[in-house]
Amino acid sequence: MELADRICVVTGGASGIGRALSLRFAAEGARAVVVIDRDADGAVATAEAIGERGFANTADVTVEADIDAAIERTEAELGPIDLFASNAGILSRQGLDAPDETWDLVWRVNVLSHVFAARALVPRMVARGGGYLLNTASAAGLLSQPGDAAYSVTKHAAVALAEWLAITYGDQGIKVSCLCPMAVDTAMLAGGEADMSAGAKAAAVRGVLAPEVVADAVVEGLHDERFLILPHPEVAAYELRRASDHDRWLAGMRRLVTGEDGTPRAG
Ligand SMILES: NC(=O)c1ccc[n+]([C@@H]2O[C@H](COP(=O)([O-])OP(=O)(O)OC[C@H]3O[C@@H](n4cnc5c(N)ncnc54)[C@H](O)[C@@H]3O)[C@@H](O)[C@H]2O)c1
């Protein structure tokens, strides 16, 4: 898929990876980029940085009616959405003792928001012959996130949902890519680092990418229409290691948590 003349929507576009994707899609010649975020000022700031092809929409992605309304408004005012980048996500920064409310919120942001977008868009896209869903998961969705149980679980679910969408609707013109970076230099990483062991933090800093580099990888992945977009290519090798010898991989992850391993953490 080429982005020139496309109508694109990006959730979580006020900050970090979503902001970088929004700006990059515009730079690639998108006809319109709709920036969705619950942070109204941040969404407007990204849209203003894009200029006349940028549009801001305040929405909470955990509320299905908000996503429906944003999609309806975009299609009524701008035209059919070609690419929906469902990117907003949050950490819990906790283990087993995270309260149920935290598990529910992380589930809603990291998984149900993708369901809501697909539920609204897939029938429309199938009816008009196709469309593209780009779902941001994480390397934690292929591996794990030391220190954050809800993030690990929901990002695995996000990968599973993206796979399911590709399997179920791939023959009806729905293209799906799943973005799985490790550490990226955003507000989320700055918040998450406070909870890491010294070893994991040092490893994360070594592997950290700028959001603009992630946007480069996304444009390339969309061009190739590749399912897995891995801005840190080493994630493919880690995934293979996990699949080929789970016990060995778990032992390595335990060493990472205790800070004895230099492998970059999954983010
Ligand atoms: N930063 C990393 O190291 C990293 C690594 C792998 C994956 N990711 C994933 O990338 C995505 C973007 O993360 P980021 O690092 O840019 O974080 P970020 O915190 O900089 O940006 C996230 C954006 O999502 C918005 N958001 C959060 N909850 C929302 C809600 N309920 N409704 C609407 N908007 C909401 C926030 O306001 C913010 O603008 C997330 O899905 C994250 O899990 C990040």
The ligand as an SDF file (V2000), in Angstrom:
LIG
                    3D

 44 48  0  0  0  0  0  0  0  0999 V2000
    7.0970    3.3300   23.6550 N   0  0  0  0  0  0  0  0  0  0  0  0
    7.4060    2.0520   23.5800 C   0  0  0  0  0  0  0  0  0  0  0  0
    8.4940    1.6180   24.0360 O   0  0  0  0  0  0  0  0  0  0  0  0
    6.4620    1.0850   22.9120 C   0  0  0  0  0  0  0  0  0  0  0  0
    6.9620   -0.1720   22.5550 C   0  0  0  0  0  0  0  0  0  0  0  0
    6.1170   -1.0950   21.9590 C   0  0  0  0  0  0  0  0  0  0  0  0
    4.7990   -0.7590   21.6990 C   0  0  0  0  0  0  0  0  0  0  0  0
    4.3340    0.4740   22.0460 N   0  0  0  0  0  0  0  0  0  0  0  0
    2.9260    0.7420   21.7590 C   0  0  0  0  0  0  0  0  0  0  0  0
    2.8490    1.8510   20.8850 O   0  0  0  0  0  0  0  0  0  0  0  0
    1.5990    2.5200   21.0780 C   0  0  0  0  0  0  0  0  0  0  0  0
    1.8500    3.9990   21.2500 C   0  0  0  0  0  0  0  0  0  0  0  0
    2.6160    4.1650   22.4320 O   0  0  0  0  0  0  0  0  0  0  0  0
    3.6000    5.4090   22.6910 P   0  0  0  0  0  0  0  0  0  0  0  0
    4.8800    4.8430   23.1580 O   0  0  0  0  0  0  0  0  0  0  0  0
    3.5600    6.3110   21.5210 O   0  0  0  0  0  0  0  0  0  0  0  0
    2.8830    6.0310   23.9650 O   0  0  0  0  0  0  0  0  0  0  0  0
    2.4560    7.5220   24.3230 P   0  0  0  0  0  0  0  0  0  0  0  0
    2.0490    7.4270   25.7480 O   0  0  0  0  0  0  0  0  0  0  0  0
    3.4930    8.4980   23.9100 O   0  0  0  0  0  0  0  0  0  0  0  0
    1.1750    7.7480   23.3970 O   0  0  0  0  0  0  0  0  0  0  0  0
   -0.0280    7.0620   23.6000 C   0  0  0  0  0  0  0  0  0  0  0  0
   -1.1700    7.9580   23.1810 C   0  0  0  0  0  0  0  0  0  0  0  0
   -2.3870    7.2150   23.3470 O   0  0  0  0  0  0  0  0  0  0  0  0
   -3.3490    8.0570   23.9220 C   0  0  0  0  0  0  0  0  0  0  0  0
   -4.3520    7.2830   24.6250 N   0  0  0  0  0  0  0  0  0  0  0  0
   -4.1670    6.4820   25.7170 C   0  0  0  0  0  0  0  0  0  0  0  0
   -5.3450    5.9750   26.1280 N   0  0  0  0  0  0  0  0  0  0  0  0
   -6.2870    6.4810   25.2820 C   0  0  0  0  0  0  0  0  0  0  0  0
   -7.6870    6.3350   25.2040 C   0  0  0  0  0  0  0  0  0  0  0  0
   -8.3770    5.5920   26.0850 N   0  0  0  0  0  0  0  0  0  0  0  0
   -8.3520    6.9640   24.2030 N   0  0  0  0  0  0  0  0  0  0  0  0
   -7.6750    7.7390   23.3150 C   0  0  0  0  0  0  0  0  0  0  0  0
   -6.3550    7.9280   23.3580 N   0  0  0  0  0  0  0  0  0  0  0  0
   -5.6630    7.2970   24.3290 C   0  0  0  0  0  0  0  0  0  0  0  0
   -2.5570    8.9660   24.8700 C   0  0  0  0  0  0  0  0  0  0  0  0
   -3.2860   10.1600   25.2010 O   0  0  0  0  0  0  0  0  0  0  0  0
   -1.2930    9.2210   24.0630 C   0  0  0  0  0  0  0  0  0  0  0  0
   -1.4210   10.3550   23.2360 O   0  0  0  0  0  0  0  0  0  0  0  0
    0.9360    1.8330   22.2750 C   0  0  0  0  0  0  0  0  0  0  0  0
   -0.0080    0.8990   21.8220 O   0  0  0  0  0  0  0  0  0  0  0  0
    2.1040    1.1370   22.9500 C   0  0  0  0  0  0  0  0  0  0  0  0
    1.6830    0.0260   23.7130 O   0  0  0  0  0  0  0  0  0  0  0  0
    5.1290    1.4020   22.6350 C   0  0  0  0  0  0  0  0  0  0  0  0
  1  2  1  0
  2  3  2  0
  2  4  1  0
  4  5  1  0
  4 44  2  0
  5  6  2  0
  6  7  1  0
  7  8  2  0
  8  9  1  0
  8 44  1  0
  9 10  1  0
  9 42  1  0
 10 11  1  0
 11 12  1  0
 11 40  1  0
 12 13  1  0
 13 14  1  0
 14 15  2  0
 14 16  1  0
 14 17  1  0
 17 18  1  0
 18 19  2  0
 18 20  1  0
 18 21  1  0
 21 22  1  0
 22 23  1  0
 23 24  1  0
 23 38  1  0
 24 25  1  0
 25 26  1  0
 25 36  1  0
 26 27  1  0
 26 35  1  0
 27 28  2  0
 28 29  1  0
 29 30  1  0
 29 35  2  0
 30 31  1  0
 30 32  2  0
 32 33  1  0
 33 34  2  0
 34 35  1  0
 36 37  1  0
 36 38  1  0
 38 39  1  0
 40 41  1  0
 40 42  1  0
 42 43  1  0
M  CHG  2   8   1  16  -1
M  END
$$$$
